Amino acid sequence: MGKFEIFEGKDGQFYFHLKAENGEIIAASQAYTTKQSAEHGIAAIKHIAATAQVIDLNLADSTKSAETKVRVNL
């Protein structure tokens, strides 16, 4: 099962990584000034990613993109 890891960087800011089952980082956050803000960022990703649409920006006309939906179990 994947997991989120919150940590404090050398700059004193808080970050999180989303790691796959094999331990590989598959997403890295922006910097947050507080741990609570990083936790809110994780909550937002969990909420939004479950129904997020995938848009292929490499298509010549992005309006023709397939209506592909991704389900992510976090």
DACOR-V710085 format. One record per run of one state. SS is the DSSP state (H for helix, E for strand, L for the rest). FROM is the first residue (numbers start at 1). TO is the last residue. If there is no record, write none. Layout:
BEGIN
ss: [SS | SS]
from: [FROM | FROM]
to: [TO | TO]
END
This chain:
BEGIN
ss: [L | E | L | E | L | E | L | E | L | H | L | E | L | H | L | E | L]
from: [1 | 3 | 9 | 14 | 20 | 25 | 29 | 32 | 33 | 35 | 50 | 53 | 55 | 62 | 65 | 68 | 70]
to: [2 | 8 | 13 | 19 | 24 | 28 | 31 | 32 | 34 | 49 | 52 | 54 | 61 | 64 | 67 | 69 | 74]
END
